[in-house]
């Protein structure tokens, strides 16, 4: 595999070890069979190749636009990045037959999509090796990478169908997400000494230790029609909950919640903090959290499966085994993206962008992009639901992660420790000595002077955690002209 590493010092050719000038890069890119172009923030660098692409009808470059709508202003932002560059040779005649020689294909790896790094060469090689070990071709983004890794499972059945759409849409409204909470009295309180403990590879571990619902056997059970009309009749009472033994998924239940003491509120999920009898959508793992403060009355309906998704189980175990032997951080996003795709939406339009020296394709339009000028945009209406879609399985993973964090926090509190913060799959324990660590958990490290202005933020002398903003993302700047 040939690599072109785009660094601050220029473009390095893995075959020759030389730093290429712009004209040399154009020549190298026309050498078979192609390879991988890897680096951070490649858009301004590769945009300098656009004159070459537009002057030759053999070249085609494809791009993606990640659009993100800002909730407050309503403005649409996002990033633009190249995904592939392909050169197709003209047809030739041999022994009276016309044929087209094999194309030269360059995959563009924008490493900032996977993780923040200065190790361009190590990250690119780690991702290509990951694909090779799974028997697939490397992909340009974590999402497409994760989907290909999951579909490569030997347990993946040809013709697999997604979960029923109405079940996925109902489950989407009740996804647990990450659970962040502070113990009462710890808002902005400085903790001199603490330990940060989290679940080891939480998503992979959960998927490998509990049966995730198989979409083929995912059913709406009970009185779902009545629930959709705003009625919540009793289907299964608390004495007959064994009817759901072996089922995993989402339940619509009537719960009776007492007024939980403020010092214990962080040990309960959000739906349990509403006092009185009320209807709540809970996940099957939440059934382990009922106690003297929170009681189950009855269940009205269930969106569950009694069969395990063998493909997810195999993928999770393969990922854990691979991570135990390969520690490079670049592969983490590609592996985790498979679970994110379980909640993918199937509606909407797909916009494809390309640059070529050929005339504008049918059903395409010309638009202008920064640094590129005119490009072709083709809009495709998405009418097919991804076979990976299984929102209930994603919810089960998130709910199990939350339940395990709460269960461990309860156990620590019962043994005299104070858990100052539950941080998704991790805990901050206010203690100057390390507590016991159960299976599937690990001690990340000791922290000093820990302060949390919000439940989803950790500030200490040793680290800072803010969800949604990877460390270093704010430091990426557009490269200056490297040639």
ROTIMI-143377 format. One record per residue (C-alpha): residue number from 1; x, y, z; residue in one letter. Coordinates in steps of 0.1 Angstrom, whole numbers. Example, Ala and Ser with C-alpha at 12.3 -4.5 7.8 and 13.67 -1.06 7.14 Angstrom:
<recs>
k_east_north_up_r
1_123_-45_78_a .
2_137_-11_71_s .
</recs>
This chain:
<recs>
k_east_north_up_r
1_0_0_0_x .
2_14_34_-10_x .
3_9_63_13_x .
4_11_100_8_x .
5_14_116_43_x .
6_5_153_44_x .
7_25_169_72_x .
8_35_204_83_x .
9_67_198_65_x .
10_52_188_32_x .
11_38_156_15_x .
12_59_125_22_x .
13_59_96_-2_x .
14_61_63_17_x .
15_77_45_-12_x .
16_106_69_-18_x .
17_107_88_15_x .
18_109_121_-4_x .
19_91_153_3_x .
20_71_161_-28_x .
21_66_194_-45_x .
22_32_201_-61_x .
23_43_191_-96_x .
24_59_159_-82_x .
25_26_151_-64_x .
26_6_153_-96_x .
27_30_129_-113_x .
28_30_104_-84_x .
29_-8_104_-83_x .
30_-8_91_-118_x .
31_12_60_-109_x .
32_-7_27_-105_x .
33_-25_14_-84_x .
34_-30_44_-62_x .
35_-31_43_-24_x .
36_-40_64_6_x .
37_-35_102_12_x .
38_-36_109_49_x .
39_-33_139_71_x .
40_-51_165_92_x .
41_-72_193_76_x .
42_-65_182_40_x .
43_-91_204_24_x .
44_-69_235_18_x .
45_-40_213_7_x .
46_-59_191_-18_x .
47_-78_221_-32_x .
48_-45_231_-49_x .
49_-49_201_-71_x .
50_-82_213_-85_x .
51_-67_229_-116_x .
52_-51_196_-125_x .
53_-84_178_-120_x .
54_-105_202_-140_x .
55_-81_201_-170_x .
56_-81_163_-174_x .
57_-114_144_-181_x .
58_-99_113_-165_x .
59_-98_128_-130_x .
60_-127_128_-105_x .
61_-126_140_-69_x .
62_-155_134_-45_x .
63_-163_154_-14_x .
64_-186_152_16_x .
65_-203_180_35_x .
66_-211_175_72_x .
67_-240_198_79_x .
68_-248_207_114_x .
69_-277_230_123_x .
70_-271_252_153_x .
71_-302_250_176_x .
72_-301_286_188_x .
73_-294_305_157_x .
74_-307_281_132_x .
75_-276_285_110_x .
76_-261_256_93_x .
77_-224_249_98_x .
78_-202_219_93_x .
79_-170_208_75_x .
80_-161_199_40_x .
81_-136_172_32_x .
82_-123_152_2_x .
83_-131_114_3_x .
84_-116_100_-30_x .
85_-96_109_-60_x .
86_-99_86_-90_x .
87_-83_86_-125_x .
88_-100_67_-152_x .
89_-80_59_-184_x .
90_-96_62_-218_x .
91_-107_30_-235_x .
92_-81_11_-255_x .
93_-84_-14_-283_x .
94_-67_-48_-281_x .
95_-73_-76_-306_x .
96_-104_-60_-319_x .
97_-119_-55_-284_x .
98_-123_-22_-266_x .
99_-116_-21_-229_x .
100_-108_4_-202_x .
101_-77_-2_-181_x .
102_-80_-3_-143_x .
103_-85_30_-126_x .
104_-60_47_-102_x .
105_-78_52_-69_x .
106_-67_73_-40_x .
107_-85_71_-7_x .
108_-84_103_14_x .
109_-81_98_52_x .
110_-90_130_70_x .
111_-76_119_104_x .
112_-93_146_124_x .
113_-125_127_118_x .
114_-111_98_137_x .
115_-91_115_164_x .
116_-67_144_171_x .
117_-32_134_163_x .
118_2_145_151_x .
119_12_109_143_x .
120_0_110_107_x .
121_19_79_96_x .
122_10_57_126_x .
123_-27_66_124_x .
124_-30_60_87_x .
125_-13_26_89_x .
126_-33_16_119_x .
127_-66_22_101_x .
128_-55_4_70_x .
129_-43_-25_91_x .
130_-77_-26_109_x .
131_-95_-29_76_x .
132_-71_-56_63_x .
133_-75_-77_95_x .
134_-113_-76_90_x .
135_-111_-83_53_x .
136_-125_-50_41_x .
137_-112_-20_22_x .
138_-105_11_44_x .
139_-131_38_44_x .
140_-130_76_45_x .
141_-150_83_77_x .
142_-156_66_110_x .
143_-193_59_101_x .
144_-186_42_68_x .
145_-157_24_84_x .
146_-178_11_113_x .
147_-206_0_91_x .
148_-182_-20_69_x .
149_-166_-36_100_x .
150_-200_-48_113_x .
151_-212_-61_80_x .
152_-180_-81_76_x .
153_-191_-103_105_x .
154_-194_-140_96_x .
155_-227_-138_115_x .
156_-241_-111_92_x .
157_-268_-127_71_x .
158_-272_-117_35_x .
159_-305_-100_30_x .
160_-307_-89_66_x .
161_-335_-65_73_x .
162_-336_-35_97_x .
163_-357_-34_128_x .
164_-394_-25_122_x .
165_-395_13_115_x .
166_-423_21_140_x .
167_-404_4_168_x .
168_-372_22_159_x .
169_-390_56_158_x .
170_-407_49_192_x .
171_-373_39_207_x .
172_-355_69_193_x .
173_-377_92_214_x .
174_-365_75_246_x .
175_-328_69_240_x .
176_-310_73_273_x .
177_-279_90_260_x .
178_-250_96_283_x .
179_-258_100_320_x .
180_-241_129_338_x .
181_-249_138_374_x .
182_-233_155_404_x .
183_-238_144_439_x .
184_-256_170_460_x .
185_-233_196_474_x .
186_-205_190_448_x .
187_-214_217_423_x .
188_-181_238_420_x .
189_-169_221_452_x .
190_-131_215_451_x .
191_-122_179_458_x .
192_-86_177_469_x .
193_-81_140_461_x .
194_-102_117_440_x .
195_-101_87_417_x .
196_-115_85_382_x .
197_-127_50_375_x .
198_-145_40_342_x .
199_-158_10_323_x .
200_-133_-7_301_x .
201_-144_-3_264_x .
202_-180_1_277_x .
203_-199_-3_244_x .
204_-179_-34_233_x .
205_-181_-49_268_x .
206_-218_-44_270_x .
207_-225_-58_236_x .
208_-203_-89_244_x .
209_-218_-96_278_x .
210_-256_-91_274_x .
211_-279_-103_245_x .
212_-287_-74_223_x .
213_-321_-77_205_x .
214_-321_-93_171_x .
215_-341_-71_147_x .
216_-357_-101_131_x .
217_-374_-110_164_x .
218_-380_-75_176_x .
219_-418_-72_183_x .
220_-443_-48_198_x .
221_-459_-67_227_x .
222_-488_-58_249_x .
223_-510_-28_245_x .
224_-490_-5_222_x .
225_-520_7_203_x .
226_-536_19_235_x .
227_-504_36_246_x .
228_-503_55_213_x .
229_-538_68_220_x .
230_-526_81_254_x .
231_-541_52_274_x .
232_-519_30_296_x .
233_-538_-2_306_x .
234_-522_-29_326_x .
235_-507_-58_306_x .
236_-482_-74_330_x .
237_-482_-66_368_x .
238_-451_-68_390_x .
239_-459_-103_401_x .
240_-458_-117_366_x .
241_-427_-99_353_x .
242_-411_-134_347_x .
243_-431_-133_314_x .
244_-404_-110_301_x .
245_-374_-131_313_x .
246_-349_-133_285_x .
247_-363_-102_267_x .
248_-342_-71_261_x .
249_-356_-38_249_x .
250_-379_-10_259_x .
251_-409_-10_282_x .
252_-437_14_289_x .
253_-445_10_326_x .
254_-463_26_355_x .
255_-439_34_383_x .
256_-443_47_418_x .
257_-414_69_429_x .
258_-410_82_464_x .
259_-393_115_471_x .
260_-357_105_470_x .
261_-333_122_495_x .
262_-310_147_478_x .
263_-280_128_489_x .
264_-292_98_470_x .
265_-306_114_438_x .
266_-274_108_418_x .
267_-279_71_423_x .
268_-312_70_402_x .
269_-320_75_365_x .
270_-339_106_355_x .
271_-373_90_352_x .
272_-370_78_389_x .
273_-366_114_402_x .
274_-402_124_394_x .
275_-421_117_426_x .
276_-455_100_426_x .
277_-471_75_403_x .
278_-465_81_366_x .
279_-458_65_333_x .
280_-422_60_322_x .
281_-404_44_293_x .
282_-378_23_308_x .
283_-352_-2_295_x .
284_-350_-37_306_x .
285_-317_-30_324_x .
286_-335_-4_345_x .
287_-355_-32_362_x .
288_-324_-38_383_x .
289_-326_-3_398_x .
290_-360_-7_415_x .
291_-358_-6_453_x .
292_-376_8_484_x .
293_-377_43_468_x .
294_-387_33_433_x .
295_-413_6_427_x .
296_-428_-10_395_x .
297_-466_-11_393_x .
298_-472_-27_359_x .
299_-461_-28_323_x .
300_-484_-16_295_x .
301_-463_-27_264_x .
302_-429_-39_255_x .
303_-407_-34_224_x .
304_-384_-64_229_x .
305_-367_-94_214_x .
306_-360_-127_230_x .
307_-332_-136_205_x .
308_-296_-123_205_x .
309_-281_-104_176_x .
310_-253_-127_168_x .
311_-236_-102_144_x .
312_-233_-76_171_x .
313_-221_-102_196_x .
314_-194_-114_173_x .
315_-183_-79_163_x .
316_-180_-68_200_x .
317_-159_-98_209_x .
318_-137_-93_178_x .
319_-132_-56_187_x .
320_-122_-64_223_x .
321_-97_-90_211_x .
322_-83_-66_185_x .
323_-80_-37_210_x .
324_-62_-60_234_x .
325_-34_-64_208_x .
326_-35_-30_190_x .
327_-35_1_212_x .
328_-34_29_186_x .
329_-61_55_194_x .
330_-70_60_157_x .
331_-90_28_156_x .
332_-113_36_185_x .
333_-136_59_165_x .
334_-139_34_136_x .
335_-149_5_160_x .
336_-173_26_180_x .
337_-190_41_150_x .
338_-207_7_144_x .
339_-229_12_175_x .
340_-237_47_165_x .
341_-250_35_131_x .
342_-277_14_150_x .
343_-296_47_155_x .
344_-291_60_119_x .
345_-321_78_104_x .
346_-333_67_70_x .
347_-352_97_58_x .
348_-340_128_40_x .
349_-319_135_9_x .
350_-283_126_2_x .
351_-261_152_-15_x .
352_-231_141_-34_x .
353_-204_165_-45_x .
354_-178_159_-72_x .
355_-152_177_-93_x .
356_-142_166_-128_x .
357_-130_178_-162_x .
358_-160_161_-178_x .
359_-192_179_-186_x .
360_-218_182_-159_x .
361_-236_149_-153_x .
362_-274_146_-158_x .
363_-296_156_-129_x .
364_-267_175_-113_x .
365_-263_212_-106_x .
366_-233_235_-103_x .
367_-225_251_-69_x .
368_-196_270_-55_x .
369_-175_258_-26_x .
370_-147_277_-8_x .
371_-113_273_-25_x .
372_-127_250_-52_x .
373_-150_272_-73_x .
374_-176_253_-93_x .
375_-184_217_-83_x .
376_-212_193_-93_x .
377_-239_185_-68_x .
378_-262_155_-72_x .
379_-291_150_-49_x .
380_-304_115_-43_x .
381_-336_108_-24_x .
382_-330_81_3_x .
383_-358_56_1_x .
384_-340_26_17_x .
385_-336_19_54_x .
386_-301_8_64_x .
387_-300_-29_73_x .
388_-278_-19_103_x .
389_-306_3_119_x .
390_-317_-11_152_x .
391_-325_18_176_x .
392_-336_-5_204_x .
393_-302_-22_204_x .
394_-285_11_207_x .
395_-308_21_236_x .
396_-300_-12_254_x .
397_-263_-4_252_x .
398_-267_31_265_x .
399_-291_20_293_x .
400_-269_-9_303_x .
401_-239_15_305_x .
402_-259_38_327_x .
403_-272_10_349_x .
404_-237_-4_355_x .
405_-224_31_365_x .
406_-253_35_390_x .
407_-250_0_404_x .
408_-213_5_410_x .
409_-219_39_426_x .
410_-245_25_449_x .
411_-222_-3_459_x .
412_-194_22_467_x .
413_-217_44_487_x .
414_-229_14_507_x .
415_-193_7_516_x .
416_-185_42_529_x .
417_-172_59_497_x .
418_-186_91_483_x .
419_-192_92_446_x .
420_-191_129_437_x .
421_-200_125_401_x .
422_-213_99_376_x .
423_-198_107_342_x .
424_-214_85_316_x .
425_-194_52_319_x .
426_-172_66_346_x .
427_-172_76_383_x .
428_-154_102_403_x .
429_-148_88_438_x .
430_-140_114_465_x .
431_-113_95_484_x .
432_-76_96_491_x .
433_-73_58_486_x .
434_-84_37_457_x .
435_-116_17_462_x .
436_-120_-19_450_x .
437_-125_-22_413_x .
438_-149_-49_399_x .
439_-147_-68_367_x .
440_-150_-47_335_x .
441_-139_-15_353_x .
442_-105_1_355_x .
443_-88_29_374_x .
444_-80_57_350_x .
445_-59_76_376_x .
446_-58_97_407_x .
447_-70_133_404_x .
448_-63_163_426_x .
449_-82_196_429_x .
450_-112_183_410_x .
451_-140_208_403_x .
452_-171_203_382_x .
453_-190_235_372_x .
454_-216_212_354_x .
455_-224_176_356_x .
456_-208_169_322_x .
457_-175_186_329_x .
458_-144_176_349_x .
459_-116_199_357_x .
460_-85_188_376_x .
461_-48_192_377_x .
462_-43_160_357_x .
463_-71_163_330_x .
464_-100_182_317_x .
465_-131_164_302_x .
466_-157_182_282_x .
467_-181_161_261_x .
468_-184_167_224_x .
469_-151_186_221_x .
470_-121_163_217_x .
471_-89_177_231_x .
472_-70_195_204_x .
473_-100_201_182_x .
474_-99_238_190_x .
475_-62_239_182_x .
476_-65_228_146_x .
477_-58_256_122_x .
478_-59_259_85_x .
479_-24_250_72_x .
480_-5_276_53_x .
481_7_269_18_x .
482_32_240_23_x .
483_46_243_-12_x .
</recs>
